[in-house]
């Protein structure tokens, strides 16, 4: 059972860190990211981690 908790914890930490990073890099006055190319990589990784979290929760 503890083997299933490790990926959930890992993807949760990744999602929190990337969500916070995206929030900090977004300029709300101009509605643009500071580094758009890096933001695309962050968004894709964030969405993948959220997908795996939701997929794991539905499996239970």
C-alpha distance matrix in Angstrom:
0.0 3.8 5.3 5.6 7.0 9.5 11.5 11.8 13.1 15.3 16.8 17.4 19.3 21.2 22.2 23.5 25.4 27.0 27.8 29.6 31.3 32.6 33.8 35.7 37.3 38.5 42.2 42.7 46.5 46.8 43.5 42.7 40.2 41.6 40.3 39.8 38.7 35.9 35.0 34.5 31.9 30.2 30.2 28.8 25.9 25.3 25.4 23.1 20.4 21.0 20.8 17.4 16.2 17.8 16.7 13.0 13.8 15.9 13.3 11.4
3.8 0.0 3.8 5.4 5.1 6.8 9.7 10.3 10.7 12.7 14.9 15.4 16.7 18.8 20.3 21.2 22.9 24.7 25.8 27.3 28.9 30.5 31.8 33.3 35.0 36.5 40.1 40.8 44.6 45.0 41.8 40.9 38.3 39.4 38.1 37.9 36.8 33.8 33.1 32.9 30.2 28.2 28.7 27.6 24.4 23.8 24.4 22.1 19.2 20.1 20.5 17.0 15.7 18.0 17.3 13.6 14.6 17.3 15.2 13.5
5.3 3.8 0.0 3.8 5.5 5.8 7.8 9.6 10.6 11.6 13.6 15.1 16.4 17.8 19.4 21.0 22.3 23.7 25.2 26.9 28.2 29.6 31.3 32.9 34.2 35.7 39.4 40.4 44.1 44.1 41.0 39.8 37.1 38.2 36.6 36.2 34.7 31.9 31.4 30.9 28.0 26.5 27.0 25.5 22.3 22.3 22.7 20.0 17.4 18.9 18.8 15.1 14.6 17.1 15.8 12.3 14.4 16.7 14.3 13.6
5.6 5.4 3.8 0.0 3.8 5.6 6.2 6.9 9.1 10.6 11.6 12.9 15.0 16.2 17.3 19.1 20.9 22.0 23.0 25.1 26.6 27.6 29.2 31.1 32.4 33.6 37.3 38.0 41.8 41.8 38.5 37.6 35.0 36.5 35.0 34.4 33.1 30.5 29.6 28.9 26.4 24.7 24.8 23.3 20.4 19.9 20.0 17.5 14.9 15.8 15.6 12.0 11.3 13.5 12.2 8.6 10.5 12.9 10.7 10.1
7.0 5.1 5.5 3.8 0.0 3.8 5.7 5.2 6.1 8.6 10.1 10.5 12.3 14.3 15.3 16.5 18.4 20.0 20.9 22.6 24.3 25.7 26.9 28.7 30.3 31.7 35.3 35.9 39.7 40.0 36.8 36.0 33.4 34.8 33.6 33.3 32.3 29.4 28.4 28.2 25.7 23.6 23.8 22.9 19.8 18.9 19.5 17.5 14.3 15.1 15.8 12.5 10.7 13.4 13.2 9.6 10.7 13.9 12.5 11.4
9.5 6.8 5.8 5.6 3.8 0.0 3.8 5.4 5.2 6.1 8.6 9.8 10.7 12.3 14.2 15.5 16.6 18.3 19.8 21.3 22.6 24.2 25.8 27.2 28.6 30.3 34.0 35.0 38.7 38.9 35.8 34.6 31.8 32.8 31.4 31.3 30.1 27.1 26.5 26.4 23.6 21.6 22.4 21.4 18.0 17.6 18.7 16.4 13.3 14.9 15.8 12.4 11.4 14.7 14.4 11.3 13.1 16.3 15.0 14.6
11.5 9.7 7.8 6.2 5.7 3.8 0.0 3.8 5.4 4.9 6.0 8.3 9.8 10.4 12.0 14.1 15.3 16.2 17.8 19.8 20.9 22.0 23.9 25.6 26.7 28.1 31.9 32.9 36.6 36.5 33.3 32.1 29.3 30.6 29.0 28.6 27.2 24.4 23.7 23.3 20.5 18.8 19.3 17.9 14.7 14.5 15.3 12.8 9.9 11.7 12.3 8.8 8.5 11.9 11.4 8.8 11.3 14.2 13.2 13.7
11.8 10.3 9.6 6.9 5.2 5.4 3.8 0.0 3.8 5.5 5.3 6.0 8.6 9.9 10.4 12.2 14.3 15.3 16.1 18.2 19.9 20.8 22.2 24.2 25.7 26.8 30.5 31.1 34.9 35.0 31.8 30.9 28.5 30.0 28.8 28.3 27.4 24.6 23.4 23.1 20.9 18.7 18.7 17.8 14.9 13.7 14.3 12.5 9.2 9.9 11.0 8.0 6.1 9.4 10.0 7.2 8.6 12.0 11.8 11.8
13.1 10.7 10.6 9.1 6.1 5.2 5.4 3.8 0.0 3.8 5.6 5.0 6.2 8.6 9.9 10.6 12.3 14.3 15.2 16.6 18.3 19.9 21.1 22.7 24.4 25.9 29.5 30.3 34.0 34.4 31.4 30.5 27.8 29.0 28.0 28.0 27.3 24.2 23.1 23.4 21.1 18.5 19.1 18.8 15.5 14.2 15.7 14.3 10.6 11.6 13.6 11.0 8.9 12.4 13.5 10.9 11.8 15.4 15.4 14.9
15.3 12.7 11.6 10.6 8.6 6.1 4.9 5.5 3.8 0.0 3.8 5.4 5.3 6.2 8.6 10.0 10.8 12.3 14.1 15.6 16.6 18.3 20.0 21.3 22.6 24.4 28.1 29.3 32.9 33.0 30.1 28.8 25.8 26.8 25.4 25.5 24.4 21.3 20.6 20.9 18.1 15.9 16.9 16.4 12.8 12.2 14.1 12.4 8.9 11.1 13.0 10.4 9.5 13.3 14.0 12.0 13.8 17.1 16.9 17.2
16.8 14.9 13.6 11.6 10.1 8.6 6.0 5.3 5.6 3.8 0.0 3.8 5.5 5.0 6.0 8.6 9.9 10.4 11.8 14.1 15.1 16.1 18.0 19.8 20.8 22.2 25.9 26.9 30.6 30.5 27.4 26.2 23.5 24.9 23.6 23.1 22.2 19.4 18.3 18.1 15.8 13.5 13.9 13.2 10.0 9.0 10.5 8.9 5.2 7.3 9.3 7.3 6.5 10.2 11.3 10.2 11.9 14.8 15.3 16.1
17.4 15.4 15.1 12.9 10.5 9.8 8.3 6.0 5.0 5.4 3.8 0.0 3.8 5.4 5.1 6.2 8.7 10.0 10.4 12.3 14.2 15.3 16.4 18.4 20.0 21.2 24.8 25.4 29.2 29.6 26.5 25.7 23.2 24.7 23.9 23.7 23.4 20.4 18.8 19.3 17.4 14.5 14.6 14.9 11.9 9.8 11.5 11.1 7.3 7.7 10.7 9.4 7.1 10.3 12.5 11.2 11.7 15.0 16.1 16.3
19.3 16.7 16.4 15.0 12.3 10.7 9.8 8.6 6.2 5.3 5.5 3.8 0.0 3.8 5.5 5.2 6.2 8.6 9.8 10.7 12.3 14.2 15.4 16.6 18.4 20.2 23.7 24.8 28.4 28.8 26.1 25.0 22.2 23.1 22.4 22.7 22.4 19.0 17.9 18.9 16.8 13.7 14.8 15.4 12.1 10.4 13.1 12.8 9.2 10.5 13.6 12.4 10.6 14.0 16.0 14.7 15.4 18.8 19.6 19.7
21.2 18.8 17.8 16.2 14.3 12.3 10.4 9.9 8.6 6.2 5.0 5.4 3.8 0.0 3.8 5.5 5.3 6.1 8.4 10.0 10.5 12.1 14.1 15.4 16.4 18.2 21.9 23.3 26.9 26.9 24.0 22.6 19.6 20.6 19.4 19.5 18.9 15.6 14.7 15.4 13.0 10.2 11.5 11.9 8.5 7.3 10.4 9.9 6.9 9.0 12.0 11.1 10.5 13.8 15.5 14.9 16.2 19.1 20.0 20.8
22.2 20.3 19.4 17.3 15.3 14.2 12.0 10.4 9.9 8.6 6.0 5.1 5.5 3.8 0.0 3.8 5.6 5.3 5.8 8.4 9.8 10.4 12.0 14.1 15.3 16.4 20.1 20.9 24.7 24.7 21.6 20.7 18.2 19.7 19.0 18.6 18.5 15.6 13.8 14.4 12.9 9.7 9.8 10.8 8.2 5.4 8.0 8.8 5.9 6.4 10.0 10.2 9.1 11.7 14.1 14.1 14.8 17.5 19.0 19.9
23.5 21.2 21.0 19.1 16.5 15.5 14.1 12.2 10.6 10.0 8.6 6.2 5.2 5.5 3.8 0.0 3.8 5.6 5.2 6.1 8.5 10.0 10.6 12.3 14.3 15.6 19.0 19.8 23.5 24.1 21.3 20.6 18.1 19.4 19.3 19.5 20.0 16.8 14.9 16.4 15.2 11.5 12.0 13.8 11.4 8.5 11.4 12.6 9.7 9.7 13.4 13.6 11.8 14.2 17.0 16.7 16.7 19.8 21.5 21.8
25.4 22.9 22.3 20.9 18.4 16.6 15.3 14.3 12.3 10.8 9.9 8.7 6.2 5.3 5.6 3.8 0.0 3.8 5.5 5.3 6.1 8.7 10.0 10.6 12.3 14.4 17.9 19.3 22.8 23.2 20.8 19.5 16.5 17.1 16.8 17.6 17.8 14.4 13.1 15.0 13.4 9.9 11.5 13.4 10.8 8.9 12.4 13.4 10.9 12.0 15.5 15.5 14.4 17.2 19.5 19.2 19.8 22.8 24.2 24.8
27.0 24.7 23.7 22.0 20.0 18.3 16.2 15.3 14.3 12.3 10.4 10.0 8.6 6.1 5.3 5.6 3.8 0.0 3.8 5.4 4.9 6.0 8.5 9.8 10.4 12.2 15.9 17.5 21.0 20.9 18.1 16.7 13.7 14.7 14.0 14.3 14.5 11.2 9.6 11.3 10.0 6.3 7.8 9.9 7.9 5.9 9.6 11.1 9.5 10.6 13.8 14.6 14.1 16.5 18.7 19.1 19.9 22.5 24.1 25.1
27.8 25.8 25.2 23.0 20.9 19.8 17.8 16.1 15.2 14.1 11.8 10.4 9.8 8.4 5.8 5.2 5.5 3.8 0.0 3.8 5.4 5.2 6.2 8.7 10.1 10.8 14.4 15.2 18.9 19.2 16.3 15.6 13.2 14.9 15.0 15.0 15.9 13.2 10.6 12.4 12.1 8.4 8.3 11.2 10.0 6.9 9.7 12.1 10.6 10.2 13.7 15.1 14.1 15.8 18.6 19.2 19.4 21.8 23.9 24.8
29.6 27.3 26.9 25.1 22.6 21.3 19.8 18.2 16.6 15.6 14.1 12.3 10.7 10.0 8.4 6.1 5.3 5.4 3.8 0.0 3.8 5.5 5.1 6.2 8.7 10.1 13.3 14.3 17.9 18.7 16.4 15.7 13.2 14.2 14.9 15.7 17.0 14.1 11.9 14.5 14.2 10.5 11.3 14.3 13.0 10.3 13.4 15.6 13.8 13.7 17.3 18.4 17.1 19.0 21.9 22.2 22.2 24.8 26.9 27.4
31.3 28.9 28.2 26.6 24.3 22.6 20.9 19.9 18.3 16.6 15.1 14.2 12.3 10.5 9.8 8.5 6.1 4.9 5.4 3.8 0.0 3.8 5.4 5.1 6.2 8.7 12.0 14.0 17.2 17.5 15.4 13.9 10.8 11.2 11.5 12.7 13.8 10.7 9.0 12.1 11.7 8.2 10.0 13.1 11.9 10.2 13.5 15.6 14.4 15.0 18.3 19.4 18.7 20.8 23.4 23.8 24.3 26.9 28.7 29.6
32.6 30.5 29.6 27.6 25.7 24.2 22.0 20.8 19.9 18.3 16.1 15.3 14.2 12.1 10.4 10.0 8.7 6.0 5.2 5.5 3.8 0.0 3.8 5.5 5.2 6.2 9.9 11.6 15.0 14.8 12.2 10.9 8.2 9.7 10.1 10.4 12.0 9.6 6.8 9.7 10.4 7.1 7.6 11.3 11.2 9.2 11.9 14.6 14.1 14.2 17.2 19.0 18.6 20.1 22.6 23.7 24.1 26.2 28.3 29.5
33.8 31.8 31.3 29.2 26.9 25.8 23.9 22.2 21.1 20.0 18.0 16.4 15.4 14.1 12.0 10.6 10.0 8.5 6.2 5.1 5.4 3.8 0.0 3.8 5.6 5.4 8.6 9.4 13.0 13.7 11.4 11.1 9.2 10.9 12.4 12.9 15.2 13.1 10.2 13.1 14.1 10.9 10.8 14.5 14.5 11.9 14.3 17.3 16.4 15.9 19.1 21.0 20.0 21.2 24.2 25.1 25.0 27.2 29.6 30.5
35.7 33.3 32.9 31.1 28.7 27.2 25.6 24.2 22.7 21.3 19.8 18.4 16.6 15.4 14.1 12.3 10.6 9.8 8.7 6.2 5.1 5.5 3.8 0.0 3.8 5.6 8.0 9.8 12.8 13.7 12.3 11.5 9.2 9.4 11.3 13.0 15.3 12.9 10.9 14.4 15.1 12.1 13.1 16.7 16.3 14.3 17.1 19.8 18.8 18.8 22.1 23.7 22.7 24.3 27.2 27.9 27.9 30.3 32.6 33.3
37.3 35.0 34.2 32.4 30.3 28.6 26.7 25.7 24.4 22.6 20.8 20.0 18.4 16.4 15.3 14.3 12.3 10.4 10.1 8.7 6.2 5.2 5.6 3.8 0.0 3.8 6.4 9.4 12.0 11.8 10.5 8.6 5.7 5.7 7.6 9.3 11.8 9.9 8.1 11.7 12.9 10.6 11.7 15.3 15.5 14.2 16.8 19.4 19.1 19.4 22.3 24.1 23.7 25.3 27.8 28.9 29.3 31.4 33.6 34.7
38.5 36.5 35.7 33.6 31.7 30.3 28.1 26.8 25.9 24.4 22.2 21.2 20.2 18.2 16.4 15.6 14.4 12.2 10.8 10.1 8.7 6.2 5.4 5.6 3.8 0.0 3.8 6.1 9.0 8.8 6.9 5.9 4.5 6.5 8.9 9.4 12.6 11.6 8.9 12.0 14.1 11.9 11.8 15.6 16.5 14.8 16.7 19.8 19.9 19.5 22.2 24.5 24.1 25.1 27.8 29.2 29.3 31.1 33.6 34.8
42.2 40.1 39.4 37.3 35.3 34.0 31.9 30.5 29.5 28.1 25.9 24.8 23.7 21.9 20.1 19.0 17.9 15.9 14.4 13.3 12.0 9.9 8.6 8.0 6.4 3.8 0.0 3.8 5.6 5.8 5.4 5.4 5.8 7.0 10.4 11.1 14.7 14.3 12.0 14.9 17.3 15.5 15.4 19.0 20.2 18.6 20.3 23.5 23.6 23.2 25.8 28.2 27.7 28.6 31.4 32.8 32.8 34.5 37.1 38.3
42.7 40.8 40.4 38.0 35.9 35.0 32.9 31.1 30.3 29.3 26.9 25.4 24.8 23.3 20.9 19.8 19.3 17.5 15.2 14.3 14.0 11.6 9.4 9.8 9.4 6.1 3.8 0.0 3.8 5.6 4.8 7.1 8.8 10.7 13.9 14.0 17.6 17.3 14.5 17.0 19.7 17.6 16.8 20.5 21.8 19.7 21.0 24.5 24.6 23.5 26.1 28.8 28.0 28.4 31.4 33.0 32.5 34.1 37.0 38.0
46.5 44.6 44.1 41.8 39.7 38.7 36.6 34.9 34.0 32.9 30.6 29.2 28.4 26.9 24.7 23.5 22.8 21.0 18.9 17.9 17.2 15.0 13.0 12.8 12.0 9.0 5.6 3.8 0.0 3.8 5.8 8.1 10.5 11.8 15.2 15.5 19.3 19.5 17.0 19.5 22.3 20.7 20.0 23.6 25.1 23.2 24.4 27.9 28.2 27.2 29.7 32.4 31.7 32.1 35.1 36.7 36.3 37.8 40.7 41.8
46.8 45.0 44.1 41.8 40.0 38.9 36.5 35.0 34.4 33.0 30.5 29.6 28.8 26.9 24.7 24.1 23.2 20.9 19.2 18.7 17.5 14.8 13.7 13.7 11.8 8.8 5.8 5.6 3.8 0.0 3.8 5.5 8.6 10.1 13.2 12.9 16.8 17.6 15.3 17.4 20.5 19.4 18.7 22.0 23.9 22.5 23.5 26.8 27.6 26.8 29.0 31.8 31.6 31.9 34.6 36.5 36.4 37.7 40.5 41.9
43.5 41.8 41.0 38.5 36.8 35.8 33.3 31.8 31.4 30.1 27.4 26.5 26.1 24.0 21.6 21.3 20.8 18.1 16.3 16.4 15.4 12.2 11.4 12.3 10.5 6.9 5.4 4.8 5.8 3.8 0.0 3.8 7.0 9.8 12.3 11.3 15.0 15.7 12.9 14.6 17.9 16.7 15.4 18.7 20.8 19.2 19.9 23.4 24.2 23.3 25.3 28.3 28.1 28.3 30.9 32.9 32.8 34.0 36.8 38.3
42.7 40.9 39.8 37.6 36.0 34.6 32.1 30.9 30.5 28.8 26.2 25.7 25.0 22.6 20.7 20.6 19.5 16.7 15.6 15.7 13.9 10.9 11.1 11.5 8.6 5.9 5.4 7.1 8.1 5.5 3.8 0.0 3.8 6.6 8.6 7.7 11.5 12.3 10.0 11.9 15.1 14.3 13.6 16.8 18.8 17.8 18.9 22.0 23.0 22.6 24.6 27.3 27.5 28.1 30.5 32.4 32.7 34.0 36.5 38.2
40.2 38.3 37.1 35.0 33.4 31.8 29.3 28.5 27.8 25.8 23.5 23.2 22.2 19.6 18.2 18.1 16.5 13.7 13.2 13.2 10.8 8.2 9.2 9.2 5.7 4.5 5.8 8.8 10.5 8.6 7.0 3.8 0.0 3.8 5.4 5.3 9.0 9.0 6.8 9.6 12.2 11.3 11.4 14.6 16.1 15.4 17.0 19.9 20.6 20.8 23.0 25.3 25.6 26.6 28.8 30.5 31.1 32.6 34.9 36.5
41.6 39.4 38.2 36.5 34.8 32.8 30.6 30.0 29.0 26.8 24.9 24.7 23.1 20.6 19.7 19.4 17.1 14.7 14.9 14.2 11.2 9.7 10.9 9.4 5.7 6.5 7.0 10.7 11.8 10.1 9.8 6.6 3.8 0.0 3.8 6.2 9.2 8.9 8.2 11.4 13.3 12.5 13.7 16.7 17.7 17.4 19.5 22.0 22.5 23.1 25.4 27.4 27.7 29.1 31.3 32.7 33.4 35.2 37.3 38.9
40.3 38.1 36.6 35.0 33.6 31.4 29.0 28.8 28.0 25.4 23.6 23.9 22.4 19.4 19.0 19.3 16.8 14.0 15.0 14.9 11.5 10.1 12.4 11.3 7.6 8.9 10.4 13.9 15.2 13.2 12.3 8.6 5.4 3.8 0.0 3.8 5.7 5.6 6.1 8.9 10.4 10.5 12.1 14.5 15.6 16.0 18.1 20.1 21.0 22.1 24.0 25.8 26.6 28.1 29.9 31.4 32.5 34.2 36.0 37.8
39.8 37.9 36.2 34.4 33.3 31.3 28.6 28.3 28.0 25.5 23.1 23.7 22.7 19.5 18.6 19.5 17.6 14.3 15.0 15.7 12.7 10.4 12.9 13.0 9.3 9.4 11.1 14.0 15.5 12.9 11.3 7.7 5.3 6.2 3.8 0.0 3.8 5.5 4.9 6.3 8.9 9.7 10.3 12.4 14.3 14.9 16.2 18.3 19.8 20.7 22.2 24.3 25.4 26.5 28.2 30.0 31.2 32.5 34.4 36.5
38.7 36.8 34.7 33.1 32.3 30.1 27.2 27.4 27.3 24.4 22.2 23.4 22.4 18.9 18.5 20.0 17.8 14.5 15.9 17.0 13.8 12.0 15.2 15.3 11.8 12.6 14.7 17.6 19.3 16.8 15.0 11.5 9.0 9.2 5.7 3.8 0.0 3.8 5.4 5.3 6.8 8.9 10.1 11.2 12.9 14.4 15.8 17.1 18.9 20.3 21.5 23.3 24.8 26.2 27.4 29.2 30.8 32.0 33.6 35.8
35.9 33.8 31.9 30.5 29.4 27.1 24.4 24.6 24.2 21.3 19.4 20.4 19.0 15.6 15.6 16.8 14.4 11.2 13.2 14.1 10.7 9.6 13.1 12.9 9.9 11.6 14.3 17.3 19.5 17.6 15.7 12.3 9.0 8.9 5.6 5.5 3.8 0.0 3.8 5.4 5.2 6.3 8.7 10.1 10.8 12.2 14.3 15.5 16.6 18.3 20.0 21.4 22.6 24.4 25.7 27.1 28.7 30.4 31.8 33.8
35.0 33.1 31.4 29.6 28.4 26.5 23.7 23.4 23.1 20.6 18.3 18.8 17.9 14.7 13.8 14.9 13.1 9.6 10.6 11.9 9.0 6.8 10.2 10.9 8.1 8.9 12.0 14.5 17.0 15.3 12.9 10.0 6.8 8.2 6.1 4.9 5.4 3.8 0.0 3.8 5.4 4.9 6.0 8.5 9.8 10.1 12.0 14.0 15.1 16.1 17.9 19.8 20.7 22.1 23.9 25.4 26.6 28.2 30.0 31.9
34.5 32.9 30.9 28.9 28.2 26.4 23.3 23.1 23.4 20.9 18.1 19.3 18.9 15.4 14.4 16.4 15.0 11.3 12.4 14.5 12.1 9.7 13.1 14.4 11.7 12.0 14.9 17.0 19.5 17.4 14.6 11.9 9.6 11.4 8.9 6.3 5.3 5.4 3.8 0.0 3.8 5.4 5.1 6.2 8.6 9.7 10.5 12.3 14.2 15.3 16.3 18.4 19.9 21.0 22.3 24.2 25.7 26.8 28.5 30.8
31.9 30.2 28.0 26.4 25.7 23.6 20.5 20.9 21.1 18.1 15.8 17.4 16.8 13.0 12.9 15.2 13.4 10.0 12.1 14.2 11.7 10.4 14.1 15.1 12.9 14.1 17.3 19.7 22.3 20.5 17.9 15.1 12.2 13.3 10.4 8.9 6.8 5.2 5.4 3.8 0.0 3.8 5.5 5.3 6.2 8.5 10.0 10.7 12.3 14.3 15.3 16.7 18.4 20.1 21.0 22.6 24.4 25.8 27.1 29.3
30.2 28.2 26.5 24.7 23.6 21.6 18.8 18.7 18.5 15.9 13.5 14.5 13.7 10.2 9.7 11.5 9.9 6.3 8.4 10.5 8.2 7.1 10.9 12.1 10.6 11.9 15.5 17.6 20.7 19.4 16.7 14.3 11.3 12.5 10.5 9.7 8.9 6.3 4.9 5.4 3.8 0.0 3.8 5.5 5.2 5.9 8.5 9.9 10.5 12.1 14.0 15.4 16.4 18.2 19.7 21.0 22.5 24.2 25.7 27.6
30.2 28.7 27.0 24.8 23.8 22.4 19.3 18.7 19.1 16.9 13.9 14.6 14.8 11.5 9.8 12.0 11.5 7.8 8.3 11.3 10.0 7.6 10.8 13.1 11.7 11.8 15.4 16.8 20.0 18.7 15.4 13.6 11.4 13.7 12.1 10.3 10.1 8.7 6.0 5.1 5.5 3.8 0.0 3.8 5.5 5.0 6.0 8.5 9.9 10.4 12.0 14.2 15.2 16.3 18.0 19.8 21.0 22.3 24.2 26.2
28.8 27.6 25.5 23.3 22.9 21.4 17.9 17.8 18.8 16.4 13.2 14.9 15.4 11.9 10.8 13.8 13.4 9.9 11.2 14.3 13.1 11.3 14.5 16.7 15.3 15.6 19.0 20.5 23.6 22.0 18.7 16.8 14.6 16.7 14.5 12.4 11.2 10.1 8.5 6.2 5.3 5.5 3.8 0.0 3.8 5.4 5.2 6.2 8.7 9.9 10.4 12.4 14.2 15.3 16.2 18.3 20.0 21.0 22.5 24.9
25.9 24.4 22.3 20.4 19.8 18.0 14.7 14.9 15.5 12.8 10.0 11.9 12.1 8.5 8.2 11.4 10.8 7.9 10.0 13.0 11.9 11.2 14.5 16.3 15.5 16.5 20.2 21.8 25.1 23.9 20.8 18.8 16.1 17.7 15.6 14.3 12.9 10.8 9.8 8.6 6.2 5.2 5.5 3.8 0.0 3.8 5.5 5.1 6.2 8.6 9.7 10.6 12.3 14.3 15.2 16.4 18.4 20.0 21.1 23.2
25.3 23.8 22.3 19.9 18.9 17.6 14.5 13.7 14.2 12.2 9.0 9.8 10.4 7.3 5.4 8.5 8.9 5.9 6.9 10.3 10.2 9.2 11.9 14.3 14.2 14.8 18.6 19.7 23.2 22.5 19.2 17.8 15.4 17.4 16.0 14.9 14.4 12.2 10.1 9.7 8.5 5.9 5.0 5.4 3.8 0.0 3.8 5.5 5.2 6.2 8.5 10.0 10.6 12.3 14.1 15.4 16.6 18.4 20.1 21.8
25.4 24.4 22.7 20.0 19.5 18.7 15.3 14.3 15.7 14.1 10.5 11.5 13.1 10.4 8.0 11.4 12.4 9.6 9.7 13.4 13.5 11.9 14.3 17.1 16.8 16.7 20.3 21.0 24.4 23.5 19.9 18.9 17.0 19.5 18.1 16.2 15.8 14.3 12.0 10.5 10.0 8.5 6.0 5.2 5.5 3.8 0.0 3.8 5.5 5.1 6.0 8.6 9.8 10.5 12.0 14.1 15.3 16.3 18.2 20.4
23.1 22.1 20.0 17.5 17.5 16.4 12.8 12.5 14.3 12.4 8.9 11.1 12.8 9.9 8.8 12.6 13.4 11.1 12.1 15.6 15.6 14.6 17.3 19.8 19.4 19.8 23.5 24.5 27.9 26.8 23.4 22.0 19.9 22.0 20.1 18.3 17.1 15.5 14.0 12.3 10.7 9.9 8.5 6.2 5.1 5.5 3.8 0.0 3.8 5.5 5.0 6.3 8.6 9.9 10.4 12.2 14.2 15.3 16.5 18.9
20.4 19.2 17.4 14.9 14.3 13.3 9.9 9.2 10.6 8.9 5.2 7.3 9.2 6.9 5.9 9.7 10.9 9.5 10.6 13.8 14.4 14.1 16.4 18.8 19.1 19.9 23.6 24.6 28.2 27.6 24.2 23.0 20.6 22.5 21.0 19.8 18.9 16.6 15.1 14.2 12.3 10.5 9.9 8.7 6.2 5.2 5.5 3.8 0.0 3.8 5.4 5.2 6.2 8.7 9.8 10.5 12.3 14.3 15.4 17.2
21.0 20.1 18.9 15.8 15.1 14.9 11.7 9.9 11.6 11.1 7.3 7.7 10.5 9.0 6.4 9.7 12.0 10.6 10.2 13.7 15.0 14.2 15.9 18.8 19.4 19.5 23.2 23.5 27.2 26.8 23.3 22.6 20.8 23.1 22.1 20.7 20.3 18.3 16.1 15.3 14.3 12.1 10.4 9.9 8.6 6.2 5.1 5.5 3.8 0.0 3.8 5.5 5.0 6.2 8.4 9.8 10.5 12.3 14.2 15.9
20.8 20.5 18.8 15.6 15.8 15.8 12.3 11.0 13.6 13.0 9.3 10.7 13.6 12.0 10.0 13.4 15.5 13.8 13.7 17.3 18.3 17.2 19.1 22.1 22.3 22.2 25.8 26.1 29.7 29.0 25.3 24.6 23.0 25.4 24.0 22.2 21.5 20.0 17.9 16.3 15.3 14.0 12.0 10.4 9.7 8.5 6.0 5.0 5.4 3.8 0.0 3.8 5.4 5.2 6.0 8.5 9.9 10.6 12.3 14.7
17.4 17.0 15.1 12.0 12.5 12.4 8.8 8.0 11.0 10.4 7.3 9.4 12.4 11.1 10.2 13.6 15.5 14.6 15.1 18.4 19.4 19.0 21.0 23.7 24.1 24.5 28.2 28.8 32.4 31.8 28.3 27.3 25.3 27.4 25.8 24.3 23.3 21.4 19.8 18.4 16.7 15.4 14.2 12.4 10.6 10.0 8.6 6.3 5.2 5.5 3.8 0.0 3.8 5.5 4.9 6.0 8.5 9.8 10.5 12.8
16.2 15.7 14.6 11.3 10.7 11.4 8.5 6.1 8.9 9.5 6.5 7.1 10.6 10.5 9.1 11.8 14.4 14.1 14.1 17.1 18.7 18.6 20.0 22.7 23.7 24.1 27.7 28.0 31.7 31.6 28.1 27.5 25.6 27.7 26.6 25.4 24.8 22.6 20.7 19.9 18.4 16.4 15.2 14.2 12.3 10.6 9.8 8.6 6.2 5.0 5.4 3.8 0.0 3.8 5.5 5.2 6.2 8.7 10.0 11.3
17.8 18.0 17.1 13.5 13.4 14.7 11.9 9.4 12.4 13.3 10.2 10.3 14.0 13.8 11.7 14.2 17.2 16.5 15.8 19.0 20.8 20.1 21.2 24.3 25.3 25.1 28.6 28.4 32.1 31.9 28.3 28.1 26.6 29.1 28.1 26.5 26.2 24.4 22.1 21.0 20.1 18.2 16.3 15.3 14.3 12.3 10.5 9.9 8.7 6.2 5.2 5.5 3.8 0.0 3.8 5.4 5.1 6.2 8.6 10.3
16.7 17.3 15.8 12.2 13.2 14.4 11.4 10.0 13.5 14.0 11.3 12.5 16.0 15.5 14.1 17.0 19.5 18.7 18.6 21.9 23.4 22.6 24.2 27.2 27.8 27.8 31.4 31.4 35.1 34.6 30.9 30.5 28.8 31.3 29.9 28.2 27.4 25.7 23.9 22.3 21.0 19.7 18.0 16.2 15.2 14.1 12.0 10.4 9.8 8.4 6.0 4.9 5.5 3.8 0.0 3.8 5.5 5.2 6.3 9.1
13.0 13.6 12.3 8.6 9.6 11.3 8.8 7.2 10.9 12.0 10.2 11.2 14.7 14.9 14.1 16.7 19.2 19.1 19.2 22.2 23.8 23.7 25.1 27.9 28.9 29.2 32.8 33.0 36.7 36.5 32.9 32.4 30.5 32.7 31.4 30.0 29.2 27.1 25.4 24.2 22.6 21.0 19.8 18.3 16.4 15.4 14.1 12.2 10.5 9.8 8.5 6.0 5.2 5.4 3.8 0.0 3.8 5.5 5.2 6.9
13.8 14.6 14.4 10.5 10.7 13.1 11.3 8.6 11.8 13.8 11.9 11.7 15.4 16.2 14.8 16.7 19.8 19.9 19.4 22.2 24.3 24.1 25.0 27.9 29.3 29.3 32.8 32.5 36.3 36.4 32.8 32.7 31.1 33.4 32.5 31.2 30.8 28.7 26.6 25.7 24.4 22.5 21.0 20.0 18.4 16.6 15.3 14.2 12.3 10.5 9.9 8.5 6.2 5.1 5.5 3.8 0.0 3.8 5.4 5.5
15.9 17.3 16.7 12.9 13.9 16.3 14.2 12.0 15.4 17.1 14.8 15.0 18.8 19.1 17.5 19.8 22.8 22.5 21.8 24.8 26.9 26.2 27.2 30.3 31.4 31.1 34.5 34.1 37.8 37.7 34.0 34.0 32.6 35.2 34.2 32.5 32.0 30.4 28.2 26.8 25.8 24.2 22.3 21.0 20.0 18.4 16.3 15.3 14.3 12.3 10.6 9.8 8.7 6.2 5.2 5.5 3.8 0.0 3.8 5.4
13.3 15.2 14.3 10.7 12.5 15.0 13.2 11.8 15.4 16.9 15.3 16.1 19.6 20.0 19.0 21.5 24.2 24.1 23.9 26.9 28.7 28.3 29.6 32.6 33.6 33.6 37.1 37.0 40.7 40.5 36.8 36.5 34.9 37.3 36.0 34.4 33.6 31.8 30.0 28.5 27.1 25.7 24.2 22.5 21.1 20.1 18.2 16.5 15.4 14.2 12.3 10.5 10.0 8.6 6.3 5.2 5.4 3.8 0.0 3.8
11.4 13.5 13.6 10.1 11.4 14.6 13.7 11.8 14.9 17.2 16.1 16.3 19.7 20.8 19.9 21.8 24.8 25.1 24.8 27.4 29.6 29.5 30.5 33.3 34.7 34.8 38.3 38.0 41.8 41.9 38.3 38.2 36.5 38.9 37.8 36.5 35.8 33.8 31.9 30.8 29.3 27.6 26.2 24.9 23.2 21.8 20.4 18.9 17.2 15.9 14.7 12.8 11.3 10.3 9.1 6.9 5.5 5.4 3.8 0.0
